């Protein structure tokens, strides 16, 4: 982009020089036509130079705005998945089942307390009362998952829909297990391609965005939360967009 700007500025300067040269060399009859044509060319090149600077700025503002909206949806998906794992021990790969879970599932509210009870074996062995300490877990009640995560909002019912970009698109969601130390650990991933979010933008800028490698940017060609290759429930966006954990 910088190279283009320098070239455009150079061409504008050359064109202005030609205008002055025409004024001295070209016959009087041709001067008005050529002068107008050259000034039109100068204006056009100036416009191209301006747009080469302005368009990336405009693109980044729109991109950031769309990313923020998408990240909020990915956070809702992650919160729902973590609740599902807490209650069932696994993640869910189907949005309809995940929504049904939120509508119906409950957290169990428990309380841990220390207690002392008679140790019958030691009492029998030594002939005197012996006691041991234990931890007692009391069930205090139940709280609906929906109330805990979303309160009065029903936005979880549409969390599968990508909120911006190409109309009608949905997040891709997967779930499964990976093995670590002979233990199957549940994993999940929800994602959407940048092409979907920026489908109506300058194609060259979109290609550049998909190749981003930066601590301040969303690296790679998608926005995602979770992973199917490692135990990871974080998002791939930087903290400038909000907490990713």
Secondary structure as a PSIPRED ss2 file (coil, helix, strand):
# PSIPRED VFORMAT (PSIPRED V4.0)

   1 X C   1.000  0.000  0.000
   2 X H   0.000  1.000  0.000
   3 X H   0.000  1.000  0.000
   4 X H   0.000  1.000  0.000
   5 X H   0.000  1.000  0.000
   6 X H   0.000  1.000  0.000
   7 X H   0.000  1.000  0.000
   8 X H   0.000  1.000  0.000
   9 X H   0.000  1.000  0.000
  10 X H   0.000  1.000  0.000
  11 X H   0.000  1.000  0.000
  12 X H   0.000  1.000  0.000
  13 X H   0.000  1.000  0.000
  14 X H   0.000  1.000  0.000
  15 X H   0.000  1.000  0.000
  16 X H   0.000  1.000  0.000
  17 X H   0.000  1.000  0.000
  18 X H   0.000  1.000  0.000
  19 X H   0.000  1.000  0.000
  20 X H   0.000  1.000  0.000
  21 X H   0.000  1.000  0.000
  22 X H   0.000  1.000  0.000
  23 X H   0.000  1.000  0.000
  24 X H   0.000  1.000  0.000
  25 X H   0.000  1.000  0.000
  26 X C   1.000  0.000  0.000
  27 X C   1.000  0.000  0.000
  28 X H   0.000  1.000  0.000
  29 X H   0.000  1.000  0.000
  30 X H   0.000  1.000  0.000
  31 X H   0.000  1.000  0.000
  32 X H   0.000  1.000  0.000
  33 X H   0.000  1.000  0.000
  34 X H   0.000  1.000  0.000
  35 X H   0.000  1.000  0.000
  36 X H   0.000  1.000  0.000
  37 X H   0.000  1.000  0.000
  38 X H   0.000  1.000  0.000
  39 X H   0.000  1.000  0.000
  40 X H   0.000  1.000  0.000
  41 X H   0.000  1.000  0.000
  42 X H   0.000  1.000  0.000
  43 X H   0.000  1.000  0.000
  44 X H   0.000  1.000  0.000
  45 X H   0.000  1.000  0.000
  46 X H   0.000  1.000  0.000
  47 X H   0.000  1.000  0.000
  48 X H   0.000  1.000  0.000
  49 X H   0.000  1.000  0.000
  50 X H   0.000  1.000  0.000
  51 X H   0.000  1.000  0.000
  52 X H   0.000  1.000  0.000
  53 X H   0.000  1.000  0.000
  54 X H   0.000  1.000  0.000
  55 X H   0.000  1.000  0.000
  56 X H   0.000  1.000  0.000
  57 X H   0.000  1.000  0.000
  58 X H   0.000  1.000  0.000
  59 X H   0.000  1.000  0.000
  60 X H   0.000  1.000  0.000
  61 X H   0.000  1.000  0.000
  62 X H   0.000  1.000  0.000
  63 X H   0.000  1.000  0.000
  64 X H   0.000  1.000  0.000
  65 X H   0.000  1.000  0.000
  66 X H   0.000  1.000  0.000
  67 X H   0.000  1.000  0.000
  68 X H   0.000  1.000  0.000
  69 X H   0.000  1.000  0.000
  70 X H   0.000  1.000  0.000
  71 X H   0.000  1.000  0.000
  72 X H   0.000  1.000  0.000
  73 X H   0.000  1.000  0.000
  74 X H   0.000  1.000  0.000
  75 X H   0.000  1.000  0.000
  76 X H   0.000  1.000  0.000
  77 X H   0.000  1.000  0.000
  78 X H   0.000  1.000  0.000
  79 X H   0.000  1.000  0.000
  80 X H   0.000  1.000  0.000
  81 X H   0.000  1.000  0.000
  82 X H   0.000  1.000  0.000
  83 X H   0.000  1.000  0.000
  84 X H   0.000  1.000  0.000
  85 X H   0.000  1.000  0.000
  86 X H   0.000  1.000  0.000
  87 X H   0.000  1.000  0.000
  88 X H   0.000  1.000  0.000
  89 X C   1.000  0.000  0.000
  90 X C   1.000  0.000  0.000
  91 X C   1.000  0.000  0.000
  92 X C   1.000  0.000  0.000
  93 X C   1.000  0.000  0.000
  94 X C   1.000  0.000  0.000
  95 X H   0.000  1.000  0.000
  96 X H   0.000  1.000  0.000
  97 X H   0.000  1.000  0.000
  98 X H   0.000  1.000  0.000
  99 X H   0.000  1.000  0.000
 100 X H   0.000  1.000  0.000
 101 X H   0.000  1.000  0.000
 102 X H   0.000  1.000  0.000
 103 X H   0.000  1.000  0.000
 104 X H   0.000  1.000  0.000
 105 X C   1.000  0.000  0.000
 106 X E   0.000  0.000  1.000
 107 X E   0.000  0.000  1.000
 108 X E   0.000  0.000  1.000
 109 X E   0.000  0.000  1.000
 110 X E   0.000  0.000  1.000
 111 X E   0.000  0.000  1.000
 112 X E   0.000  0.000  1.000
 113 X E   0.000  0.000  1.000
 114 X E   0.000  0.000  1.000
 115 X E   0.000  0.000  1.000
 116 X E   0.000  0.000  1.000
 117 X E   0.000  0.000  1.000
 118 X E   0.000  0.000  1.000
 119 X C   1.000  0.000  0.000
 120 X H   0.000  1.000  0.000
 121 X H   0.000  1.000  0.000
 122 X H   0.000  1.000  0.000
 123 X H   0.000  1.000  0.000
 124 X H   0.000  1.000  0.000
 125 X H   0.000  1.000  0.000
 126 X H   0.000  1.000  0.000
 127 X C   1.000  0.000  0.000
 128 X C   1.000  0.000  0.000
 129 X C   1.000  0.000  0.000
 130 X C   1.000  0.000  0.000
 131 X E   0.000  0.000  1.000
 132 X E   0.000  0.000  1.000
 133 X E   0.000  0.000  1.000
 134 X E   0.000  0.000  1.000
 135 X E   0.000  0.000  1.000
 136 X E   0.000  0.000  1.000
 137 X E   0.000  0.000  1.000
 138 X E   0.000  0.000  1.000
 139 X E   0.000  0.000  1.000
 140 X E   0.000  0.000  1.000
 141 X E   0.000  0.000  1.000
 142 X E   0.000  0.000  1.000
 143 X E   0.000  0.000  1.000
 144 X E   0.000  0.000  1.000
 145 X H   0.000  1.000  0.000
 146 X H   0.000  1.000  0.000
 147 X H   0.000  1.000  0.000
 148 X H   0.000  1.000  0.000
 149 X H   0.000  1.000  0.000
 150 X H   0.000  1.000  0.000
 151 X C   1.000  0.000  0.000
 152 X C   1.000  0.000  0.000
 153 X C   1.000  0.000  0.000
 154 X C   1.000  0.000  0.000
 155 X H   0.000  1.000  0.000
 156 X H   0.000  1.000  0.000
 157 X H   0.000  1.000  0.000
 158 X H   0.000  1.000  0.000
 159 X C   1.000  0.000  0.000
 160 X C   1.000  0.000  0.000
 161 X E   0.000  0.000  1.000
 162 X C   1.000  0.000  0.000
 163 X C   1.000  0.000  0.000
 164 X C   1.000  0.000  0.000
 165 X C   1.000  0.000  0.000
 166 X C   1.000  0.000  0.000
 167 X C   1.000  0.000  0.000
 168 X C   1.000  0.000  0.000
 169 X C   1.000  0.000  0.000
 170 X E   0.000  0.000  1.000
 171 X C   1.000  0.000  0.000
 172 X E   0.000  0.000  1.000
 173 X E   0.000  0.000  1.000
 174 X E   0.000  0.000  1.000
 175 X E   0.000  0.000  1.000
 176 X E   0.000  0.000  1.000
 177 X E   0.000  0.000  1.000
 178 X E   0.000  0.000  1.000
 179 X E   0.000  0.000  1.000
 180 X E   0.000  0.000  1.000
 181 X C   1.000  0.000  0.000
 182 X C   1.000  0.000  0.000
 183 X E   0.000  0.000  1.000
 184 X E   0.000  0.000  1.000
 185 X E   0.000  0.000  1.000
 186 X E   0.000  0.000  1.000
 187 X E   0.000  0.000  1.000
 188 X E   0.000  0.000  1.000
 189 X E   0.000  0.000  1.000
 190 X E   0.000  0.000  1.000
 191 X E   0.000  0.000  1.000
 192 X E   0.000  0.000  1.000
 193 X E   0.000  0.000  1.000
 194 X H   0.000  1.000  0.000
 195 X H   0.000  1.000  0.000
 196 X H   0.000  1.000  0.000
 197 X H   0.000  1.000  0.000
 198 X C   1.000  0.000  0.000
 199 X C   1.000  0.000  0.000
 200 X C   1.000  0.000  0.000
 201 X C   1.000  0.000  0.000
 202 X C   1.000  0.000  0.000
 203 X H   0.000  1.000  0.000
 204 X H   0.000  1.000  0.000
 205 X H   0.000  1.000  0.000
 206 X H   0.000  1.000  0.000
 207 X H   0.000  1.000  0.000
 208 X H   0.000  1.000  0.000
 209 X H   0.000  1.000  0.000
 210 X H   0.000  1.000  0.000
 211 X C   1.000  0.000  0.000
 212 X C   1.000  0.000  0.000
 213 X C   1.000  0.000  0.000
 214 X C   1.000  0.000  0.000
 215 X C   1.000  0.000  0.000
 216 X C   1.000  0.000  0.000
 217 X C   1.000  0.000  0.000
 218 X C   1.000  0.000  0.000
 219 X C   1.000  0.000  0.000
 220 X C   1.000  0.000  0.000
 221 X C   1.000  0.000  0.000
 222 X E   0.000  0.000  1.000
 223 X E   0.000  0.000  1.000
 224 X E   0.000  0.000  1.000
 225 X E   0.000  0.000  1.000
 226 X E   0.000  0.000  1.000
 227 X C   1.000  0.000  0.000
 228 X C   1.000  0.000  0.000
 229 X C   1.000  0.000  0.000
 230 X C   1.000  0.000  0.000
 231 X C   1.000  0.000  0.000
 232 X C   1.000  0.000  0.000
 233 X C   1.000  0.000  0.000
 234 X C   1.000  0.000  0.000
 235 X E   0.000  0.000  1.000
 236 X C   1.000  0.000  0.000
 237 X C   1.000  0.000  0.000
 238 X C   1.000  0.000  0.000
 239 X H   0.000  1.000  0.000
 240 X H   0.000  1.000  0.000
 241 X H   0.000  1.000  0.000
 242 X C   1.000  0.000  0.000
 243 X C   1.000  0.000  0.000
 244 X C   1.000  0.000  0.000
 245 X C   1.000  0.000  0.000
